Amino acid sequence: MAHQSPLYLGFDLSTQQLKCLAVTSDLKVVYEAVFDFDADATGFDIKKGVLTNEAEREVYAPVAMWLQAIDAVLRELQTKGMDFDRVRGISGAGQQHGSVYWNTEGEKALLNLHRDKTLEGQLDHAFSYPYSPNWQDSSTQEQCDAFDKYLGDETQLALNTGSKAHHRFTGPQILRFRTKHPEEYKKTSRISLVSSFLCSIFLGKIAPIDISDICGMNLWDIKAGKYNEKLMTLASGSSDTSDLEHKLGHVHEDGGGSFGNISTYFVERYGFNSNCSIVPFTGDNPSTILALPLRPLDAMVSLGTSTTFLMSTPHYKPEPPVHFFNHPTTAGLYMFMLCYKNGGLAREVVRDSLPPPSPGHQSSDKWSEFNHIAANTSPLGVDSPSSPLKMALYFPRPEIVPNVRQGTYRFTYSREGSLSSCESPWNLPHDDCRAIVESQLLSLRLRSRHIVASPSPNPENLPPQPRRIYLVGGGSQNAAIAQLVGEILGGVEGVYRLDIGGNACALGSAYKAVWAVERSPGETFEELIGERWTEEEFVEKVADGYQKELYKTYGKGVEGLEAVETEVLKKQAADVVKAGTSGAGQIK
């Protein structure tokens, strides 16, 4: 009978929320629950899901808050009538790079959870350090410099680990944690990523890190398939890396292989089936690409708190500005990624700078006003054929790519290629509405130009660009942004929105659970999900893609953005030399 059909859960532990989706074998979403940290958590003085130490540029989250969220989400699903006995598999995702530090008592506590007590109440003393560094953290410039130099330069680091050093990456974070909190580090028995932490809770013991999320640490040699001894020596401070290897644990290579059955705590407290399989949890970005069966040259743009560009590729072409990870389910494939700290939050800053709509104005709120202005401003703010291009960078937090200090940097760029920092041509704050979206998308186009390709066959002689662009995340609902995505990035077949785009990460996790439990021997994720995934049910075309003249116009914009970044980095380097410091901060 239908009501006895199996269910699969997908979790997403993001910066601001814990989400859970329940899907059926045929990929239909039947239950959903969300715990918003700012709105729902009690006992934590957080803002947008995190705590901030501006003096040291630290951004971090209390681990106990996540424990509170897990129980709350399960209670909500229970209230909605979900029968946990039907759940055959669980997978999930966590914000990438964040680390959780367990003590020996934590490992024991996981094995002895009591059904009548909450997770938060039983695991409050399970951690040697009560906080997890967030991906927005930029406190590790000194450690990043050390990582970039340790194998020769940042290019060599990228070739080995898939990425150059970044503030948020776990290796530099562990190095800083070890030196700043030596006593807590000594008391650390195990180190989890956020994904494997969440998995550990459901498994009832420390779960292995998965083969994709491990690539966000600057510690894993992707081609060799093992920890890089030199980088482990740097992070651990010892030529004997066995202690750090024990803390990190085994890396699980089969994205669909079960870690075992669910902890008895959840069986007894919520009524889960004791045979429910715990499938490897992965990072939020790898999980997002599992929300649909991507084809070659398809791209996903995740418009959440961060802005992320994702593609699946069989080619390993790492270079410092981009990221390569092992694919979370399919051996032989890699995930290409661009990730920016200043995504949705930066757009919100511009939105909030707009004056209140006047009475009787057609826009009833600031987002509507933002969209109206962005859609009706000329490309690159050009008022006439002879006008310069208006180019800017918007970084309320220090940025990752490029490694630029926080601030807003406005310029004009002439047709002849000269750059001016004079703001007088700008009509503020209105010009910022289109310019911030253009700036974010032009950066994606600039840095993906060596990964994308022209379609084959190519009778119309189209330039290199994605075949389709799929939008996911909260910003995917914004029609003005979707319009600009097509104008700037192209898309031979257009721009599409995943119907459940705001929950794409949790959806990808749920699909992973379905595949892991129901796959036939040798059946790939793409094969199983591709057979069950009906495009018309999940995807909607929301904007035109490639438009020849606009694409050409924005080619000049790519040139201008590159010039702006070069100038800002030059100014930053000069300020660093002058001040005798390095790293992300505030240009004066």
SEVEXTI-921189 format. One record per residue (C-alpha): x, y, z; residue number from 1. Coordinates in Angstrom, 1 decimal. Layout:
<nodes>
> X  Y  Z  resi
> X  Y  Z  NUM
...
</nodes>
This chain:
<nodes>
> X  Y  Z  resi
> 0.0  0.0  0.0  1
> 1.1  3.6  -0.7  2
> 1.2  4.6  2.9  3
> 3.7  1.8  3.6  4
> 6.1  2.9  0.9  5
> 9.7  3.7  2.1  6
> 10.8  7.2  2.9  7
> 14.3  8.8  2.7  8
> 15.5  11.8  4.7  9
> 17.9  14.5  3.5  10
> 19.3  17.0  6.0  11
> 21.0  20.3  5.3  12
> 22.8  22.0  8.2  13
> 23.5  25.4  6.8  14
> 24.6  28.7  8.3  15
> 21.2  29.9  9.2  16
> 18.9  26.8  9.3  17
> 18.7  23.1  9.7  18
> 16.3  21.7  7.1  19
> 15.0  18.2  6.5  20
> 13.1  16.8  3.5  21
> 11.4  13.4  3.3  22
> 11.1  11.9  -0.2  23
> 9.6  8.7  -1.6  24
> 11.4  6.2  -3.8  25
> 10.0  8.1  -6.9  26
> 11.6  11.3  -5.6  27
> 8.4  13.1  -4.4  28
> 8.8  15.4  -1.5  29
> 6.2  14.5  1.1  30
> 7.4  16.2  4.4  31
> 9.6  19.2  5.2  32
> 10.8  20.7  8.4  33
> 12.9  23.8  9.1  34
> 14.6  25.1  12.2  35
> 15.7  28.7  11.8  36
> 18.6  29.5  14.2  37
> 17.8  33.2  14.7  38
> 14.1  32.7  15.1  39
> 13.9  29.3  16.9  40
> 17.0  28.7  18.9  41
> 17.0  29.6  22.6  42
> 20.1  30.4  24.7  43
> 22.4  31.7  22.0  44
> 23.3  35.3  21.2  45
> 23.6  34.8  17.5  46
> 22.9  36.9  14.4  47
> 22.3  35.2  11.1  48
> 23.2  31.9  12.7  49
> 26.7  32.8  13.9  50
> 28.7  34.7  16.5  51
> 31.4  37.2  15.3  52
> 34.6  38.4  16.9  53
> 35.4  41.4  14.7  54
> 38.7  42.0  16.4  55
> 40.2  38.7  15.1  56
> 37.8  38.3  12.1  57
> 36.4  35.2  13.6  58
> 33.0  33.8  12.7  59
> 31.7  30.7  14.4  60
> 28.6  28.9  15.6  61
> 27.8  27.1  18.9  62
> 27.6  23.4  18.3  63
> 25.0  23.0  21.0  64
> 22.6  25.1  18.9  65
> 22.8  22.5  16.2  66
> 22.0  19.7  18.7  67
> 18.9  21.7  19.7  68
> 17.9  22.0  16.1  69
> 18.1  18.3  15.4  70
> 15.6  17.4  18.1  71
> 13.3  20.3  17.1  72
> 13.2  19.3  13.4  73
> 12.4  15.7  14.3  74
> 9.6  16.8  16.6  75
> 8.2  19.0  13.8  76
> 8.1  16.0  11.4  77
> 6.5  14.0  14.2  78
> 3.8  16.7  14.6  79
> 3.2  16.6  10.9  80
> 2.4  13.0  11.1  81
> 5.4  11.4  9.6  82
> 5.9  7.7  10.4  83
> 9.6  7.3  11.1  84
> 9.3  3.5  10.9  85
> 9.0  4.0  7.1  86
> 12.4  5.7  6.8  87
> 14.9  3.3  5.2  88
> 17.8  5.7  4.7  89
> 19.2  9.0  5.9  90
> 21.8  11.2  4.4  91
> 22.7  14.8  4.8  92
> 25.0  17.7  4.2  93
> 26.8  20.3  6.3  94
> 28.2  23.7  5.5  95
> 31.7  22.9  4.1  96
> 35.0  23.4  5.9  97
> 33.6  23.9  9.4  98
> 35.2  21.7  12.1  99
> 33.8  20.2  15.3  100
> 36.2  19.1  18.1  101
> 35.1  16.1  20.2  102
> 36.6  15.0  23.5  103
> 36.8  11.4  24.7  104
> 33.6  11.9  26.8  105
> 31.8  12.9  23.6  106
> 32.6  9.6  22.0  107
> 31.2  7.7  25.0  108
> 28.2  9.9  25.2  109
> 27.2  9.2  21.6  110
> 27.1  5.5  22.5  111
> 25.0  6.0  25.6  112
> 22.2  8.4  24.7  113
> 19.0  8.1  26.7  114
> 15.7  8.3  25.0  115
> 14.1  10.6  27.6  116
> 16.7  13.3  27.3  117
> 17.5  15.8  24.6  118
> 20.7  15.7  22.5  119
> 21.7  19.1  23.8  120
> 21.3  18.0  27.4  121
> 23.3  14.9  26.9  122
> 26.1  16.2  24.7  123
> 26.8  19.6  26.2  124
> 30.1  18.3  27.6  125
> 31.0  16.3  24.5  126
> 33.3  18.8  22.9  127
> 36.8  20.0  23.7  128
> 35.8  23.4  22.1  129
> 32.1  24.4  22.0  130
> 32.2  26.3  18.7  131
> 32.6  25.5  15.0  132
> 34.4  27.9  12.7  133
> 32.0  29.1  10.0  134
> 32.9  29.4  6.3  135
> 32.7  33.2  6.6  136
> 35.6  33.2  9.1  137
> 38.7  35.1  7.9  138
> 41.0  34.8  10.9  139
> 43.5  32.4  9.2  140
> 45.5  34.6  6.8  141
> 48.8  33.7  8.5  142
> 48.0  30.0  8.3  143
> 46.9  30.3  4.7  144
> 50.2  31.9  3.8  145
> 52.0  29.0  5.4  146
> 49.9  26.4  3.5  147
> 50.4  28.2  0.2  148
> 54.1  28.2  0.6  149
> 54.6  24.7  2.1  150
> 54.5  22.8  -1.2  151
> 56.2  25.6  -3.1  152
> 53.4  28.0  -4.0  153
> 49.6  28.2  -4.2  154
> 49.5  26.6  -7.6  155
> 51.2  23.5  -6.2  156
> 48.8  23.4  -3.3  157
> 45.9  23.6  -5.7  158
> 47.3  20.8  -7.9  159
> 47.6  18.5  -4.9  160
> 44.5  19.4  -2.9  161
> 42.2  20.9  -5.5  162
> 42.4  24.4  -4.0  163
> 44.8  27.0  -2.9  164
> 44.6  27.9  0.8  165
> 41.5  29.7  1.9  166
> 40.5  31.2  5.2  167
> 37.6  28.8  5.7  168
> 39.4  25.6  4.8  169
> 39.8  23.1  7.6  170
> 43.5  22.6  7.4  171
> 44.4  26.3  8.1  172
> 41.6  26.4  10.7  173
> 43.1  23.3  12.5  174
> 46.5  24.9  12.5  175
> 45.2  28.1  14.0  176
> 43.1  26.2  16.6  177
> 46.1  24.1  17.6  178
> 48.3  27.2  18.2  179
> 45.6  29.5  19.7  180
> 43.9  26.8  21.9  181
> 46.7  24.3  22.7  182
> 45.0  22.9  25.7  183
> 41.7  22.3  23.9  184
> 43.6  20.7  21.0  185
> 45.3  18.3  23.4  186
> 41.9  17.3  24.8  187
> 40.5  16.8  21.3  188
> 39.9  13.1  20.6  189
> 38.3  13.4  17.2  190
> 37.7  16.1  14.6  191
> 34.6  16.1  12.5  192
> 33.6  18.2  9.6  193
> 30.1  19.6  10.0  194
> 28.7  16.9  7.6  195
> 30.4  14.1  9.5  196
> 29.4  15.6  12.8  197
> 25.7  15.5  11.8  198
> 26.2  12.0  10.5  199
> 27.8  11.0  13.8  200
> 24.7  12.1  15.8  201
> 22.4  9.8  13.8  202
> 25.0  6.9  13.7  203
> 25.7  7.0  17.4  204
> 29.4  7.0  16.9  205
> 32.0  9.2  15.2  206
> 31.3  8.9  11.4  207
> 34.0  8.9  8.7  208
> 34.5  12.0  6.5  209
> 33.3  11.4  3.0  210
> 35.4  11.4  -0.1  211
> 34.1  14.7  -1.4  212
> 33.9  16.8  1.7  213
> 37.5  15.8  2.6  214
> 38.7  17.9  -0.4  215
> 37.7  21.1  1.4  216
> 40.5  20.8  4.0  217
> 43.7  21.5  2.1  218
> 45.0  18.3  3.6  219
> 43.8  15.6  1.1  220
> 45.9  14.7  -1.9  221
> 43.1  14.2  -4.5  222
> 45.0  12.3  -7.2  223
> 46.9  10.2  -4.6  224
> 43.8  9.4  -2.6  225
> 45.4  10.0  0.8  226
> 46.3  12.6  3.3  227
> 49.3  14.7  2.1  228
> 52.1  14.0  4.6  229
> 53.8  17.4  4.3  230
> 50.6  19.3  4.8  231
> 49.6  17.1  7.7  232
> 53.0  17.8  9.3  233
> 52.3  21.5  8.9  234
> 48.8  21.3  10.5  235
> 49.9  19.0  13.3  236
> 53.2  20.7  14.1  237
> 55.0  17.3  14.1  238
> 56.7  15.0  11.6  239
> 54.7  12.2  13.3  240
> 51.2  12.9  11.8  241
> 49.6  9.8  13.3  242
> 47.8  11.8  16.1  243
> 46.2  14.1  13.6  244
> 45.3  11.2  11.3  245
> 43.6  9.5  14.2  246
> 41.7  12.7  15.1  247
> 40.4  13.0  11.5  248
> 39.9  9.3  11.0  249
> 39.2  7.1  8.0  250
> 38.0  8.6  4.7  251
> 35.1  6.7  3.2  252
> 35.4  6.5  -0.6  253
> 32.0  5.0  -1.6  254
> 29.4  7.8  -1.5  255
> 26.6  5.2  -1.3  256
> 28.1  2.7  1.1  257
> 26.2  2.4  4.4  258
> 28.0  3.4  7.6  259
> 25.6  1.2  9.5  260
> 22.1  1.5  11.1  261
> 20.7  4.4  13.0  262
> 21.4  4.9  16.7  263
> 19.1  3.2  19.1  264
> 18.4  6.7  20.6  265
> 16.3  7.6  17.6  266
> 14.7  4.2  17.4  267
> 13.5  4.5  21.0  268
> 12.8  8.3  21.1  269
> 11.1  8.8  17.7  270
> 10.2  5.3  16.4  271
> 12.7  5.0  13.6  272
> 13.1  1.6  12.0  273
> 16.1  -0.1  13.5  274
> 17.3  -1.1  10.1  275
> 17.3  2.5  8.8  276
> 20.6  2.9  7.0  277
> 22.9  5.9  7.6  278
> 24.4  6.9  4.3  279
> 27.6  9.1  4.1  280
> 26.9  12.7  4.7  281
> 28.8  15.2  2.5  282
> 29.3  19.0  2.1  283
> 26.5  21.4  1.2  284
> 28.0  22.2  -2.2  285
> 28.6  18.6  -3.3  286
> 25.1  17.8  -2.1  287
> 23.6  20.6  -4.1  288
> 24.9  19.1  -7.4  289
> 23.0  16.0  -6.5  290
> 19.6  17.8  -6.6  291
> 19.3  16.9  -10.3  292
> 21.2  14.7  -12.8  293
> 23.5  17.3  -14.3  294
> 24.7  16.7  -17.9  295
> 27.9  17.8  -19.5  296
> 28.2  21.6  -19.7  297
> 25.3  22.1  -17.4  298
> 26.0  24.6  -14.6  299
> 24.3  25.3  -11.2  300
> 24.4  28.7  -9.6  301
> 23.5  28.6  -5.9  302
> 22.2  31.9  -4.7  303
> 22.2  31.6  -1.0  304
> 24.1  33.3  1.8  305
> 27.1  32.7  -0.4  306
> 27.2  32.6  -4.2  307
> 28.4  29.3  -5.7  308
> 29.0  28.1  -9.2  309
> 29.1  24.3  -9.7  310
> 29.8  22.0  -12.6  311
> 30.4  18.2  -12.8  312
> 33.4  17.3  -15.0  313
> 35.7  14.4  -15.8  314
> 38.6  16.7  -16.1  315
> 40.8  17.7  -13.2  316
> 42.1  21.2  -13.9  317
> 42.8  22.9  -10.6  318
> 44.2  26.4  -10.4  319
> 44.3  28.9  -7.6  320
> 41.1  30.8  -8.2  321
> 38.8  27.8  -8.3  322
> 38.1  24.6  -6.4  323
> 38.1  20.9  -7.5  324
> 36.5  18.2  -5.3  325
> 36.0  14.5  -5.8  326
> 32.4  13.9  -6.9  327
> 30.3  12.9  -3.9  328
> 28.8  9.8  -5.6  329
> 30.6  9.0  -8.9  330
> 34.2  7.8  -9.0  331
> 36.1  9.4  -11.9  332
> 34.1  12.6  -11.8  333
> 35.1  15.9  -10.2  334
> 33.1  18.8  -9.0  335
> 34.3  22.2  -10.2  336
> 33.3  25.1  -7.9  337
> 33.6  28.8  -7.4  338
> 32.5  30.1  -4.0  339
> 32.1  33.6  -2.7  340
> 31.4  34.8  0.8  341
> 29.6  37.9  -0.3  342
> 26.5  36.5  -1.9  343
> 23.0  37.1  -0.6  344
> 24.1  39.0  2.4  345
> 25.9  41.5  0.2  346
> 22.8  42.0  -1.9  347
> 20.8  42.6  1.2  348
> 23.2  45.4  2.2  349
> 22.4  47.1  -1.1  350
> 18.7  46.5  -0.7  351
> 18.7  48.0  2.8  352
> 20.5  51.1  1.5  353
> 17.4  52.0  -0.6  354
> 15.1  54.7  0.7  355
> 11.6  53.5  1.7  356
> 9.2  53.3  -1.3  357
> 7.1  56.5  -1.6  358
> 3.3  56.2  -1.0  359
> 1.6  54.9  -4.1  360
> 4.8  53.6  -5.7  361
> 4.4  50.3  -7.6  362
> 7.0  48.6  -5.5  363
> 5.6  47.7  -2.1  364
> 8.8  46.6  -0.4  365
> 12.6  47.0  -0.8  366
> 13.2  43.8  -2.6  367
> 10.6  44.7  -5.2  368
> 12.2  48.1  -5.5  369
> 15.7  46.5  -5.8  370
> 14.4  44.2  -8.6  371
> 12.6  47.0  -10.4  372
> 15.8  49.2  -10.4  373
> 18.1  46.3  -11.4  374
> 15.9  45.2  -14.3  375
> 15.5  48.7  -15.7  376
> 19.0  50.0  -15.3  377
> 21.1  49.8  -18.5  378
> 23.8  47.1  -18.7  379
> 26.9  48.2  -16.8  380
> 25.2  51.5  -16.1  381
> 26.0  52.8  -19.5  382
> 23.9  55.8  -20.3  383
> 25.2  56.5  -23.9  384
> 27.6  54.8  -26.3  385
> 30.4  57.0  -25.1  386
> 29.7  56.5  -21.4  387
> 32.2  54.5  -19.2  388
> 31.2  51.2  -17.7  389
> 30.3  51.3  -14.0  390
> 32.1  48.5  -12.2  391
> 32.3  47.7  -8.5  392
> 33.1  45.2  -5.9  393
> 30.8  44.7  -2.9  394
> 32.4  43.0  0.0  395
> 30.7  43.6  3.4  396
> 32.9  40.7  4.6  397
> 36.4  39.9  3.4  398
> 36.2  38.0  0.2  399
> 37.7  34.7  -0.8  400
> 38.1  35.2  -4.6  401
> 39.8  37.5  -5.0  402
> 41.4  37.7  -1.5  403
> 40.2  41.3  -0.9  404
> 39.5  43.1  2.3  405
> 36.0  44.1  3.2  406
> 34.7  47.3  1.6  407
> 32.8  48.7  -1.4  408
> 35.0  49.7  -4.4  409
> 33.4  51.7  -7.2  410
> 35.1  52.5  -10.5  411
> 34.4  53.6  -14.0  412
> 36.0  51.8  -16.9  413
> 36.4  53.5  -20.3  414
> 36.0  51.9  -23.7  415
> 39.8  52.4  -24.1  416
> 40.5  50.4  -21.0  417
> 41.3  53.2  -18.4  418
> 40.1  52.9  -14.8  419
> 38.9  55.7  -12.6  420
> 37.9  55.5  -8.9  421
> 35.8  58.7  -9.2  422
> 32.3  58.0  -8.0  423
> 30.7  61.2  -9.4  424
> 29.1  59.4  -12.4  425
> 27.3  57.0  -10.0  426
> 23.7  57.6  -9.0  427
> 23.7  56.1  -5.6  428
> 22.2  53.9  -4.2  429
> 20.2  53.1  -7.3  430
> 23.1  52.1  -9.6  431
> 24.3  49.6  -6.9  432
> 21.2  47.4  -7.5  433
> 22.2  46.2  -10.9  434
> 25.9  46.7  -10.4  435
> 26.2  44.3  -7.4  436
> 24.4  41.5  -9.4  437
> 26.6  42.2  -12.4  438
> 29.7  42.2  -10.4  439
> 28.9  38.8  -8.8  440
> 28.0  37.2  -12.1  441
> 30.9  38.7  -14.1  442
> 33.2  37.1  -11.6  443
> 31.7  33.7  -12.3  444
> 32.1  34.2  -16.0  445
> 35.7  35.4  -15.6  446
> 36.7  32.4  -13.6  447
> 34.8  29.7  -15.4  448
> 35.9  30.7  -18.9  449
> 38.5  27.9  -19.0  450
> 36.0  25.2  -17.9  451
> 33.0  25.9  -20.1  452
> 33.0  25.0  -23.8  453
> 31.1  25.7  -26.9  454
> 28.3  23.2  -27.8  455
> 29.1  20.3  -30.1  456
> 28.0  20.4  -32.9  457
> 28.2  24.2  -33.1  458
> 26.6  25.4  -36.4  459
> 25.9  28.9  -35.0  460
> 29.5  29.3  -33.9  461
> 28.5  30.1  -30.3  462
> 31.2  31.2  -27.8  463
> 32.1  28.9  -24.8  464
> 29.3  28.9  -22.2  465
> 27.1  26.5  -20.2  466
> 24.5  24.4  -22.0  467
> 21.9  25.1  -19.3  468
> 22.1  27.1  -16.1  469
> 20.1  25.9  -13.2  470
> 19.4  28.3  -10.3  471
> 19.1  27.0  -6.7  472
> 19.0  28.7  -3.3  473
> 16.9  31.5  -2.0  474
> 17.9  34.0  -4.6  475
> 16.7  31.6  -7.4  476
> 13.2  33.1  -6.8  477
> 14.4  36.5  -7.9  478
> 13.3  37.2  -11.5  479
> 15.7  40.2  -11.9  480
> 18.7  38.1  -11.0  481
> 17.6  35.3  -13.3  482
> 17.4  37.7  -16.2  483
> 20.9  38.9  -15.5  484
> 22.2  35.4  -15.2  485
> 21.2  34.7  -18.8  486
> 22.5  38.0  -20.1  487
> 25.9  37.6  -18.5  488
> 26.6  33.9  -18.3  489
> 24.7  32.9  -21.4  490
> 23.2  29.4  -21.4  491
> 22.6  27.9  -24.8  492
> 19.2  26.4  -23.8  493
> 18.3  29.1  -21.2  494
> 18.2  29.7  -17.5  495
> 16.1  27.3  -15.3  496
> 15.1  27.2  -11.7  497
> 14.9  24.0  -9.7  498
> 11.4  23.9  -8.4  499
> 12.5  23.3  -4.9  500
> 15.6  25.5  -5.3  501
> 15.7  26.9  -1.8  502
> 16.0  23.3  -0.5  503
> 18.3  21.9  -3.2  504
> 21.0  20.8  -0.7  505
> 18.6  18.8  1.4  506
> 17.0  17.4  -1.7  507
> 20.4  16.2  -3.0  508
> 21.0  14.5  0.3  509
> 17.6  12.8  0.1  510
> 18.3  11.6  -3.4  511
> 21.7  10.3  -2.3  512
> 19.9  8.2  0.4  513
> 17.5  6.8  -2.2  514
> 20.3  5.8  -4.5  515
> 22.4  4.3  -1.7  516
> 19.6  2.0  -0.5  517
> 17.9  1.1  -3.8  518
> 20.7  1.0  -6.3  519
> 21.5  -2.2  -8.2  520
> 25.1  -3.4  -8.2  521
> 27.2  -1.0  -10.3  522
> 24.3  1.4  -10.9  523
> 25.5  5.0  -10.7  524
> 23.7  7.9  -9.1  525
> 23.2  9.5  -12.4  526
> 21.6  6.3  -13.9  527
> 19.2  5.7  -11.0  528
> 18.1  9.3  -10.4  529
> 18.1  10.1  -14.1  530
> 15.5  7.3  -14.7  531
> 13.2  8.6  -11.9  532
> 13.7  12.3  -12.3  533
> 11.1  14.0  -14.5  534
> 12.3  17.4  -15.7  535
> 8.8  18.9  -16.1  536
> 8.0  18.2  -12.5  537
> 11.2  19.7  -11.0  538
> 12.4  22.5  -13.4  539
> 11.0  25.7  -14.7  540
> 12.6  27.9  -17.4  541
> 12.8  31.4  -15.9  542
> 14.9  33.4  -18.3  543
> 16.4  33.4  -21.7  544
> 20.0  32.4  -21.9  545
> 22.6  33.5  -24.5  546
> 21.8  36.8  -26.3  547
> 24.5  37.6  -28.7  548
> 24.8  41.4  -28.3  549
> 24.4  41.4  -24.5  550
> 26.9  38.6  -24.2  551
> 29.3  40.6  -26.2  552
> 28.7  43.7  -24.1  553
> 29.3  41.8  -20.9  554
> 32.6  40.5  -22.4  555
> 33.8  44.0  -22.0  556
> 32.4  43.9  -18.5  557
> 34.6  40.8  -17.7  558
> 37.6  42.9  -18.9  559
> 36.6  45.8  -16.7  560
> 36.0  43.6  -13.6  561
> 39.5  42.0  -14.1  562
> 41.0  45.5  -14.2  563
> 39.1  46.5  -11.0  564
> 40.2  43.5  -9.1  565
> 43.8  44.1  -10.2  566
> 43.7  47.7  -9.0  567
> 42.1  46.8  -5.6  568
> 44.6  44.0  -5.0  569
> 47.5  46.4  -5.9  570
> 46.2  49.0  -3.5  571
> 45.8  46.3  -0.8  572
> 49.3  45.0  -1.3  573
> 50.7  48.6  -1.0  574
> 48.7  49.1  2.2  575
> 50.0  45.8  3.6  576
> 53.6  46.8  2.9  577
> 53.0  50.2  4.4  578
> 51.4  48.8  7.6  579
> 53.7  45.8  7.8  580
> 50.8  43.4  8.0  581
> 49.1  40.9  5.7  582
> 45.7  39.4  5.1  583
> 42.1  40.4  5.0  584
> 41.0  43.4  6.9  585
> 39.9  46.9  6.1  586
> 41.6  49.1  3.5  587
> 41.8  52.7  4.8  588
</nodes>
